[in-house]
Amino acid sequence: MTGILDGIIEALELIITGDPVLYGAVFNSLFFSGVAVILAALWGLPIAMLLALKNFRGKTVIQTFFNSLIGVPTVALGLFLFLIFSREGLFGFLGLIYTPAVVIIGQAVLITPIIISIATTALEAVDPEIINLARTLGASESQASIAVMKEATNGLLLSGVASFNRAIAELGVVLIVGGNIVGLTDVLTTAIAQHTAIGNLGLAIALGIILMVIVFSINAFIVLARKIKTLFYGLNIPIFNLEGKNHENSL
Amino acid sequence: MKTAFELHNVTKNYGNKTVLHGVNLKVSQGEILALLGPNGSGKSTILKIMAFLEGITSGEVYFENEGVSEKNSEVFRSQCTLVFQKTTLFDTSVYDNVAYGLKVRKVPKNQQEQAVKEALKIVKLEGFEKRPAKKLSGGEQQRVAIARALVLKTKLLLLDEPTANLDPKNAAILEEVIAKVNRENKTTIVMATHNMFQAETLPHRIALIDEGKITEIGTPVEVFGKLSKNLARFAAVDNTFSGTAQLTAEGTTLVDLGGGVRVEVTAQLQGEASIFVNPQDIILSKEAIHSSARNTFKGKITEITDFDSLVKLKVDVGKPFLIQITKRSFNEMALNLGSDVYITFKASSVQVF
């Protein structure tokens, strides 16, 4: 028990004094996961737009494929990415294994199905007439697509936040392809695992506290964003109103 | 008069289903043309083609005598705008809704503000700029949609059932607006409607549409003036029925609509006849009422649709009648689906054609 208590006290000291190993991992976590979300959104949102707004053969197959990817064990995904990016792998020539780049790619691949799945649902919930409305008001095809995305802002924001939370909490993929190199590819989760294993409880607890603070702050941000939107309108509009449909007074 | 828009032998298929069969239609510049027909007759499809939101399967489309193809349709699309039947709004403020078309046209901000203000004034929504559009009442929402179209000052304004879901107050405001922009801006207007009353008063010409074909076209007097079989076929046009008329000893006429429904009318005629009863002219009661009105029928409520301040009811008395009452009356009478009710209307409020 005293060990744990000492650990907590040491953790607080590390947090207050700005321990470089601790904050290195914090910075890496935020930076890698942030970039991963942006990357995944860059290729995930167009796919979600396609799935939500267009009808084509094989659409259900693709949707099912991405939905099942959410359930893939991350260790398996980590191994798969390791095999591709290791020296003898398909992309081995890039020399990315054990670099921040491959950690970001790994996280982006991991959260892509989450972004696609939530964003598709959000975009599908937008009134299908919105795209024609934008067009008849003079919008080009791309402006009309942006109009649809704006209507789905809440859901798209949710997909980003959920993905970020998933990415920053990820251990398996990051450990396998990143190698947990201190100051280079170590993140909060890998550092917690390592320092717990070697009995460095103070640092492990400090890392754990910060990871929790980050996750809770993001959720607090959502609540705050909802409040701000409420203030803006002066009315109570739920930010995660995925319905997005017109209110009709039909009995 | 110059031709604003022309459809030449236009056919439209959705999959295997043909919804328009060789439609020919010329719209003159500055006129109000009403497309009158039952639901599913092809009115909305014609409007979507005229708004360049839908392509055609075969035929030709001309905008101010210029041929329109799929390649150049985007150029013409900005010269017309369509207001949908189902009010569709962006989930943002009234201002951002109305200004949307101006923003994509890159109109300078101060001009945008001025134009939005004017458009909101026309639809009697001054000062509504900052309100969240989707929190407005149904009638106000539809007026925002109209303002959003008006602000663009397009050559061609297309309206799909603009007043279908509105209470009389909002409908009257919109009809006034439509007449005003046509009169003052010379905007060419094509509107779909299945409201016979609206078709009689507002447009310069009426095109009757049935099963994807234009069956008749002419001025309201021409179309409504003669006994039109095409018009009578519109069983789906609310409260329009056809039957056999027979003179009575008292000098009035009884029109047998079938289903045991015989309606007394003041016009004197024999043989085939079609009648129309305005939903607002029908009195609804829970007990039979004794009055001077000549027509009373007992029936059951089969449909209830709730609008802002009024309720539309379908009452089956052997024939389905549409009745419009205020929400207050509806609540006070404690009506439900399946309730037994009586409908009453005067012989003189029945229009015969």
Interface residues (C-beta under 8 A of the other chain):
Chain A: D127 E129 I130 N132 L133 A134 R135 T136 L137 G138 A139 S140 Q143 A147 K150 E151 Y233 L235 I237 G244 N246 H247 E248 N249 S250 L251
Chain B: K48 A51 L53 E74 R77 S78 C80 T81 L82 F84 K86 T87 T88 L89 F90 D91 T92 Y100 G101 V104 R105 P132 K134 K135 G138 R148 A149 L152 I304 T305 D306 F307 D308
